[in-house]
Structure formats: structure tokens, C-alpha cells
Amino acid sequence: MAPDSRLLPASAALAALGLVIAATLIGPANIPAGDAIAALFGVGDDRHVIIVRDIRLPRALAAFAAGAALGASGAALQGLLRNPLADPGVLGVSSAAALGAIVAVYFNLAAAAVFATPLLAIAAALGATALLYALGAGRVSPTRLILIGVGMSAFAGAAVALVMNLAPNPFVLSDLVNWLFGTVANRSFNDLALVAPFMGAGLTAALLAANGLSALTLGEEAAASIGADIGATRLLAISGAALMTGASVALAGAIGFVGVVAPHLARPLAGGDPGRAILPAALIGGSILAAADLIIRLLPFDQELKLGVAAALIGAPGFVWIAARTQRIAR
Amino acid sequence: MTAIDVRSLVVRRGDATILDSVSFAAGAGEFIGVIGRNGAGKSTLLRALAGLEPHAAGDVLLDAVPVASLKPRDRARRIAFLPQMRELHWAATAESVVALGRFAWGSPYRLGAPDRAAVDRAVAATDLEAFRGRIAQTLSGGEQARMHLARALAAETPTLIADEPTAALDLRHALAILRLLREKTEAGGLVVAALHDIDLAQRFCSRLVVLDRGRIAADGPAHAGLTPDVISSVFGVSADDVRRAD
């Protein structure tokens, strides 16, 4: 364990904080940096305060939270499945959660119960993750695992298309598109508060699994022999990843590739330990989406680019690069 | 003092019976070599001794308590296990892999002083000083084998179950490891190891258990040697073949 092993995650945390603050200071509405900082603390022009505190800040925090949840989910799933390509998007967990959220939106369940959308997204994510594990995700080769995920993704995608096909009017359709491609535009603190408990619970579960995930570096048999409770680790990692992915999708829609790229960047900071990579992966995943959303807001397009589209444009090449590089270790 | 008592152990996998009513007792100070052909059930027996093999019938008792009923951490503080399949899934330093052997004593991230001392002793015993900081995947096969053994030794448990601890090792390191295991039993430990080299097993073990198709074919002091009958029936070669091959 290198002496600087705590310094690097600390600098990742600082970078993340800096990004969120930068996102509240920069934007199409030209507010001077000094005024924006003052507005952040509720001082100055009322319009500035509203723009900074009620529009920019919740949006930046939503992007960060969605990315952090995906990064931590990816780290937990990778540790559990011992597969550097595992991530909620690749494995179809995100699409399942999006399906859950879309069903809630389509049937207007949110009007009946405010927690309906996150709950349905999380339930769908949980079901998909449990199904993956039941299909032997812990034992089959990385390639087969990805194929199972592709199948699950395709099925959830088809079900989403079915719901969209049946959409009664273009307004519902455009709402559904937002869930499918992912966006944090117009998010409020209420939206954040709705998913925060689930993200918190998921992160707690994933961190409780961290020691067991470290032991799983040795494979299931040796991990059990050194005293890891494999059953408990499995349950905590799966439910943690599903809670975080479901909450992230409920907040921002389905956003791919953050969950695979963030843990990959985090692992060197954690000395290769999958358990210790969870928090850095959360910070890096959050930073990636906060930065991506900031760039989207500054792009001079009439129609704003969806966050999920931007993430995929950057993340998909990253995924290919990791897949090509890790073959050696992943068997 | 530690004692393992195996009573009429039966392990089935699908229709196949892997272990068929195996019984034997082992106690502190013994260095038991488990030998037999490929597929004789050696690995399954060792996993069962380590409490990691669900069995259809019979019992494995550790100090009179069924080993399967122990909590993972309690079991790991009493039995260390080196599986035959030595997996390593992430790029970690050799030292941090060895440190995982102290898992049952606390967090793998913050080792206490006794844990660090145990890791140091295991690293020194397996001649790995020079490789501590190296990424494990960059080590040679033999170095990795020693690293995994060091992981099991670092637990410093009364009982060590090792599946082919000398596989992939050159003769010098194989001898050093077997000497190490013998010292552990001389200090009051119990070591049960599957070994493929019968000569070395006879030289270092105090007792040999010969498995044949899931049953114990012979069980006795190692110095008594294996009779030509056992060799020909269990290994499918005549004692003359073995001598001529030398």
C-alpha cells in the first residue's frame, strides 16, 4: 500500500467539487463569475440567484449524482463478477431500469405516488441484476457474460420501443425519449431528494460489500477460505448496484459507459483493489458526467444534445479501448 | 491443539460419487500427504476438510464441531486453504495478495502490527522479499505459486490445507516449501497437502493417505513406504515401471 494511496482519492474528490462549482458559474446566461459566486450564496440580483441556485446547481448536482451512482455500481459489479467490462449499461441493468421508469411514466404512476418512478426503475434494475447472476454471471467467461447482457439490453430495448409505439401522443413520446437517452436538463432539488435516499442506501450496501469484493480478487473458493462471506457480499453488491443504477436512471435516464470507464480509471488509485475502487469510481463517474453536462450546455446547438448521447460518444470508444487492453488479465 | 475428524464422508456431483464414505482422523503435529491419480478425489477431500465442499452424507469435524457450521471468519482463523486453482483477477502487488491472508483478522486495507508481522514472516519464508512490490501478474509461474502459498501461510492458522503446494515449483523451492510445511507441523500444526510427487511425499510427510476412485486405498506412516500392490492398483503402473523410469 503506497503512502500516497489516500492522497489520490482526495484529489479526485477535490476535482469533483471543483467541477460542480465550475458548472454553476459557467453557462449561456452570461453572469460574471463574481456575481455567480455571490448568487450561489443567495446574494445579489434575484435573477442571478434563481439561475445559479435553482437551475444550474441542481442540474450540476444531478449530473454528478447520476454519474457517481453509475461509477460506484460499475465498480461493485466488476468486483463481484471479476470482470473489467461489467457495467450496468453493458449488462442491460440500465435498460431494464429505463424500462421500469418508462412504464411508470407511461401509466402516469408518478401522479399516484411520487416514489413510483424511482421504485419501478430500481425494482427493474434489481430484477435484471439478480437474473444476470442467476444465469451464471459469476462463473461464465467475460465474453459470454457480455453476450447475456447484450441479450438483456436488447430485450429491455424492445420492450421500451413497444411502450413508445403505443404512446398516445407526441408529448408522451418526447418524455420517453428523455428517459431513453438520458438528460439532467430542468432537474430540481425535489428530483434529487426523491432519489438521494436510494443512492445513499445503494452506496452504503456497495461499501459494505467492499471487503468481500477485495477477497474475491482470489476467486470465490479462496475468498471463502480466507473468511469472506460470499453470500452476503453477493447480496450487498447486487442490491447496491441495482439501487444506485435504478436511482441514477430515475434521475437522469439511461446513460451508458460511465459505469465501465470510471472504475477502470479508479482502480489504479486503489492499488488494483476492487473494494477500495468503489469511492474513487463514484467520484470519477460523477466528474465525468458533470463535465459532459457542462460541455453540452456550452455547445452552440439549437437542440440541446442529450447527456446520454454525449456520454456514449466519449464512453463507447473508451469501452472498446478497455476491452482490447484487458483481454490479457480477463482470460 | 487441533484435530480433524472425517466421518463417512460422501460427496456427490450429479450422478458421480466423488468421495465414497471416506473416514480418517488427523491431529496436531501430523504432515499428511494425500496422493492418488488424477480424479481420485484429492481436491474434493481437501475442500471438504477446509469446510468448502457441500457433502451428501457424513461429517467433517474440526475439534469436534462440524466445520461447515463455523462462521466464515471463525473457520478462516483456524484453517488456511490453498486451492489448486490459484485465481487472481486484478492487478495487485504481491504483498497485497499475501496480506489478503490476514482477511479474517480485520480490514484488508488497514493491517495491524501483528498482521504486518505475519505477512513479513510469510514473505520471508517463501523467499519473496525481492518481489513484494511487484504486480503479481508480472511474476513467473513459480513466483506466483509461492505468493499464493505465502497468502495461506500468513494466516498462521493451526491447520493448513494445501492442494499441490509444490506444483509449478523448481526442485529447490519445492524442497524449501516442503521443509517449511514440515516445520509448521513440528511446531504443533496440522498440514494436509495433496502431492503429486510420491518420492517427496514419502520423504517429508509423516503419514500418507492414498485415494483411489473416491475411497481410501491406503493410510499409514510415510516411512513404511507404499507397497508395490498399492502402487500398481492405485497408480496403474507396476513398481518395476517406476524404478526403470528412475
Interface residues (C-beta under 8 A of the other chain):
Chain A: M1 R82 N211 S214 A215 L216 T217 L218 G219 E221 A222 A224 S225 I226 G227 A228 D229 I230 R267 G271 G272 D273 P274 G275 R276 I329
Chain B: R47 A50 L52 K71 P72 R73 R75 A76 R77 I79 A80 F81 L82 P83 M85 R86 E87 L88 H89 W90 A91 A92 T93 S96 V97 L100 G101 F103 A104 S107 P108 Y109 I135 Q137 H148 R151 A155
